[in-house]
């Protein structure tokens, strides 16, 4: 089981959009400092373009869903 500190450190991240799916209002992100490519994340506000930097929020549970809050 993941400890609380690890979960909290993963909650807010930044990264670069690697793919978009406007039909589902989702995008994938290469997360900074890890080079991990996220799963498909729901976009909350305005569809970003591939290559744009975004702010990502994950729910504070193990394997929680993530959301793209917007372009930064």
DRENPA-3360 file (N, C-alpha, C; in nm, 2 decimals, always signed):
BEGIN
1 = XXXXXXXX = +0.08/-0.12/+0.00/+0.00/+0.00/+0.00/+0.09/+0.13/+0.00 ~ +0.05/+0.23/-0.08/+0.12/+0.35/-0.08/+0.11/+0.43/+0.04 ~ +0.21/+0.50/+0.09/+0.20/+0.58/+0.20/+0.14/+0.72/+0.17 ~ +0.08/+0.78/+0.27/+0.02/+0.91/+0.25/+0.11/+1.01/+0.18 ~ +0.23/+1.02/+0.22/+0.33/+1.12/+0.16/+0.34/+1.10/+0.01 ~ +0.35/+0.97/-0.03/+0.37/+0.94/-0.17/+0.24/+0.98/-0.25 ~ +0.13/+0.95/-0.19/+0.00/+0.99/-0.26/-0.01/+1.14/-0.27 ~ +0.02/+1.21/-0.17/+0.01/+1.36/-0.17/+0.11/+1.42/-0.27;
9 = XXXXXXXX = +0.23/+1.37/-0.27/+0.33/+1.42/-0.36/+0.29/+1.40/-0.51 ~ +0.20/+1.31/-0.54/+0.16/+1.28/-0.67/+0.04/+1.36/-0.71 ~ -0.03/+1.42/-0.62/-0.16/+1.48/-0.65/-0.15/+1.59/-0.75 ~ -0.06/+1.69/-0.74/-0.05/+1.80/-0.83/+0.08/+1.79/-0.91 ~ +0.07/+1.78/-1.04/+0.19/+1.76/-1.12/+0.17/+1.85/-1.25 ~ +0.29/+1.87/-1.31/+0.29/+1.94/-1.44/+0.34/+1.85/-1.55 ~ +0.31/+1.88/-1.67/+0.37/+1.80/-1.78/+0.33/+1.86/-1.91 ~ +0.37/+1.79/-2.02/+0.35/+1.83/-2.16/+0.25/+1.74/-2.22;
17 = XXXXXXXX = +0.15/+1.80/-2.29/+0.05/+1.72/-2.36/+0.11/+1.64/-2.47 ~ +0.09/+1.51/-2.48/+0.15/+1.43/-2.58/+0.04/+1.38/-2.68 ~ -0.09/+1.38/-2.65/-0.20/+1.34/-2.74/-0.33/+1.40/-2.68 ~ -0.42/+1.43/-2.78/-0.55/+1.48/-2.74/-0.66/+1.40/-2.80 ~ -0.78/+1.39/-2.74/-0.89/+1.33/-2.80/-1.01/+1.42/-2.77 ~ -1.03/+1.52/-2.86/-1.14/+1.62/-2.84/-1.28/+1.56/-2.83 ~ -1.30/+1.45/-2.90/-1.43/+1.38/-2.89/-1.47/+1.34/-2.75 ~ -1.37/+1.29/-2.67/-1.39/+1.25/-2.53/-1.35/+1.36/-2.43;
25 = XXXXXXXX = -1.30/+1.47/-2.48/-1.25/+1.58/-2.39/-1.14/+1.52/-2.30 ~ -1.05/+1.45/-2.36/-0.94/+1.39/-2.28/-0.80/+1.42/-2.35 ~ -0.70/+1.40/-2.27/-0.56/+1.41/-2.32/-0.47/+1.33/-2.24 ~ -0.35/+1.30/-2.30/-0.24/+1.23/-2.23/-0.13/+1.33/-2.21 ~ -0.05/+1.31/-2.10/+0.05/+1.40/-2.06/+0.18/+1.33/-2.03 ~ +0.29/+1.38/-2.07/+0.42/+1.33/-2.03/+0.45/+1.41/-1.90 ~ +0.45/+1.34/-1.79/+0.46/+1.41/-1.66/+0.61/+1.45/-1.63 ~ +0.63/+1.58/-1.59/+0.76/+1.63/-1.56/+0.83/+1.55/-1.45;
33 = XXXXXXXX = +0.96/+1.55/-1.46/+1.04/+1.48/-1.36/+1.03/+1.33/-1.35 ~ +0.95/+1.27/-1.44/+0.93/+1.13/-1.44/+0.94/+1.07/-1.58 ~ +0.90/+1.15/-1.68/+0.89/+1.11/-1.82/+0.78/+1.00/-1.83 ~ +0.70/+0.98/-1.73/+0.59/+0.88/-1.74/+0.47/+0.94/-1.83 ~ +0.42/+0.87/-1.92/+0.30/+0.91/-1.99/+0.18/+0.87/-1.92 ~ +0.09/+0.97/-1.89/-0.03/+0.94/-1.82/-0.13/+0.86/-1.90 ~ -0.23/+0.81/-1.84/-0.34/+0.76/-1.91/-0.42/+0.87/-1.96 ~ -0.54/+0.84/-2.02/-0.62/+0.95/-2.07/-0.69/+1.02/-1.95;
41 = XXXXXXXX = -0.66/+1.16/-1.95/-0.71/+1.24/-1.84/-0.82/+1.33/-1.89 ~ -0.93/+1.35/-1.81/-1.04/+1.44/-1.85/-0.98/+1.58/-1.84 ~ -1.02/+1.66/-1.94/-0.98/+1.80/-1.95/-1.09/+1.89/-1.89 ~ -1.06/+1.96/-1.78/-1.16/+2.04/-1.71/-1.20/+2.17/-1.79 ~ -1.10/+2.24/-1.84/-1.12/+2.37/-1.90/-1.04/+2.39/-2.02 ~ -1.10/+2.40/-2.14/-1.03/+2.43/-2.26/-0.94/+2.32/-2.31 ~ -0.96/+2.26/-2.42/-0.87/+2.16/-2.48/-0.73/+2.21/-2.51 ~ -0.63/+2.16/-2.44/-0.49/+2.20/-2.47/-0.45/+2.14/-2.61;
49 = XXXXXXXX = -0.34/+2.20/-2.66/-0.28/+2.15/-2.78/-0.16/+2.06/-2.75 ~ -0.13/+1.96/-2.83/-0.01/+1.88/-2.82/+0.11/+1.97/-2.80 ~ +0.20/+1.95/-2.70/+0.32/+2.03/-2.68/+0.30/+2.14/-2.57 ~ +0.17/+2.16/-2.53/+0.15/+2.27/-2.43/+0.18/+2.21/-2.29 ~ +0.22/+2.30/-2.20/+0.24/+2.26/-2.06/+0.11/+2.27/-1.99 ~ +0.07/+2.17/-1.90/-0.05/+2.17/-1.83/-0.03/+2.14/-1.69 ~ -0.13/+2.17/-1.61/-0.14/+2.14/-1.47/-0.23/+2.02/-1.45 ~ -0.19/+1.92/-1.38/-0.26/+1.79/-1.36/-0.29/+1.77/-1.21;
57 = XXXXXXXX = -0.42/+1.73/-1.18/-0.46/+1.70/-1.05/-0.51/+1.56/-1.04 ~ -0.45/+1.48/-0.95/-0.49/+1.34/-0.93/-0.57/+1.33/-0.80 ~ -0.67/+1.25/-0.79/-0.74/+1.23/-0.67/-0.65/+1.16/-0.57 ~ -0.66/+1.20/-0.44/-0.56/+1.15/-0.34/-0.59/+1.01/-0.29 ~ -0.60/+0.91/-0.38/-0.61/+0.77/-0.35/-0.52/+0.69/-0.44 ~ -0.49/+0.57/-0.40/-0.40/+0.49/-0.49/-0.47/+0.47/-0.62 ~ -0.39/+0.49/-0.73/-0.44/+0.48/-0.87/-0.57/+0.57/-0.89 ~ -0.57/+0.68/-0.83/-0.69/+0.77/-0.84/-0.69/+0.83/-0.98;
65 = XXXXXXXX = -0.81/+0.87/-1.03/-0.83/+0.94/-1.16/-0.76/+1.07/-1.15 ~ -0.72/+1.12/-1.27/-0.65/+1.25/-1.29/-0.73/+1.34/-1.38 ~ -0.71/+1.46/-1.37/-0.77/+1.57/-1.45/-0.67/+1.67/-1.49 ~ -0.69/+1.73/-1.61/-0.61/+1.84/-1.65/-0.69/+1.96/-1.62 ~ -0.63/+2.05/-1.53/-0.70/+2.17/-1.49/-0.68/+2.28/-1.59 ~ -0.58/+2.28/-1.67/-0.56/+2.39/-1.77/-0.42/+2.40/-1.81 ~ -0.40/+2.49/-1.91/-0.27/+2.52/-1.97/-0.20/+2.61/-1.87 ~ -0.06/+2.59/-1.85/+0.01/+2.68/-1.77/+0.12/+2.75/-1.85;
% end
